[in-house]
Amino acid sequence: MRIIFIRHGDPDYVNDSLTEKGVREAELLAKRVAKWENITQFYCSPLGRAKKTASYSLEAVGREAITYEWMKEFSYFIDDPVASMGSHASVLDRNSRNVRPGRLEKHGALPLQRNAAPRL
């Protein structure tokens, strides 16, 4: 089994949509997704920017996504002894002052690699 997470295109947070750049990113992503084989299911956040990003890929493959409310935003508790108290940081945000390489893995998260494209 392979699970692929795709982050939304360049966001327009004010309108919960995509910028022009984000639309171009989503269109390019759709061309790539259309080449993937054996996709069993698509899931999507209910946020507008995520739905807009996914819409191009879903149209390209003639599919629909299951939307889950819990996929909106999520965070992960990091027990950081340097800060003397735990804090919440995005699981995917390696730039947070509380998230250092190795810290997420300690809590069961998989290591993330910047700019790493999935091999298909």
C-alpha positions in Angstrom: 0.0 0.0 0.0 1.2 3.5 -0.8 -0.3 6.7 0.7 0.5 9.9 -1.0 -0.3 13.3 0.7 -0.5 16.3 -1.6 -0.5 19.7 -0.1 -2.8 22.4 -1.7 -1.5 24.7 -4.3 -0.3 28.3 -3.5 -3.1 29.5 -1.1 -5.3 32.5 -1.0 -6.0 32.2 2.8 -8.3 35.2 2.9 -10.8 33.6 0.4 -9.8 29.9 1.3 -9.0 29.3 -2.4 -6.0 29.3 -4.6 -3.9 32.1 -6.1 -3.3 32.2 -9.9 0.0 30.4 -9.1 -1.9 27.8 -7.1 -4.3 27.1 -9.9 -1.3 26.6 -12.3 0.3 24.2 -9.7 -3.0 22.3 -9.4 -3.3 22.0 -13.2 0.3 20.7 -13.5 -0.3 18.3 -10.7 -3.4 16.9 -12.5 -1.3 16.1 -15.5 1.0 14.1 -13.3 -1.8 12.3 -11.3 -3.5 11.3 -14.6 -0.5 9.1 -15.3 -0.6 7.2 -12.0 -2.1 3.7 -12.1 -4.0 1.7 -9.5 -5.3 4.5 -7.4 -7.9 3.0 -5.2 -9.2 6.1 -3.4 -8.9 9.8 -3.1 -9.5 11.7 0.2 -9.7 15.5 0.6 -9.9 18.1 3.3 -13.1 20.2 3.3 -11.1 23.4 3.1 -11.7 25.3 -0.2 -8.0 25.5 -1.1 -7.6 21.7 -0.8 -10.8 21.0 -2.7 -9.8 23.4 -5.5 -6.4 21.7 -5.7 -7.9 18.3 -5.8 -10.6 19.2 -8.3 -8.2 19.3 -11.2 -6.7 15.9 -10.5 -10.1 14.4 -9.8 -11.5 15.7 -13.1 -8.4 14.4 -15.0 -9.0 10.8 -13.7 -12.8 10.9 -13.6 -13.1 10.3 -9.9 -14.5 11.8 -6.8 -12.9 12.2 -3.4 -14.2 11.3 0.1 -14.1 14.4 2.2 -13.3 14.1 5.9 -13.8 16.9 8.4 -10.8 15.9 10.5 -8.5 16.5 7.5 -9.0 20.3 7.8 -5.9 21.0 9.8 -4.0 18.9 12.2 -1.2 19.3 14.7 1.0 17.0 16.7 2.0 17.4 20.3 5.8 17.8 20.7 7.3 17.2 24.1 10.2 19.6 23.9 12.5 19.7 27.0 14.3 22.8 25.7 11.0 24.8 25.8 10.4 23.2 29.3 6.8 22.5 28.2 5.2 20.7 25.3 3.8 22.6 22.3 1.8 21.9 19.3 3.5 22.0 15.9 2.3 20.9 12.5 3.4 17.4 11.7 4.6 18.6 8.3 6.3 21.8 9.5 10.0 21.1 9.9 10.7 24.8 10.2 8.9 25.1 13.6 11.3 25.9 16.4 10.0 22.9 18.3 10.3 20.4 15.5 13.8 19.1 14.8 14.9 16.1 12.7 14.4 13.0 14.7 11.8 14.5 17.1 8.7 13.5 15.1 10.1 10.0 14.4 10.4 9.5 18.2 6.6 9.9 18.3 5.9 7.5 15.5 5.8 9.9 12.5 7.7 9.0 9.4 10.7 11.1 8.4 10.0 13.8 5.8 12.3 14.8 3.0 12.1 18.2 1.4 11.4 18.2 -2.3 11.2 14.5 -2.4 8.8 13.3 -5.1 7.1 9.9 -4.8 8.4 7.1 -7.0 5.6 5.6 -9.0 
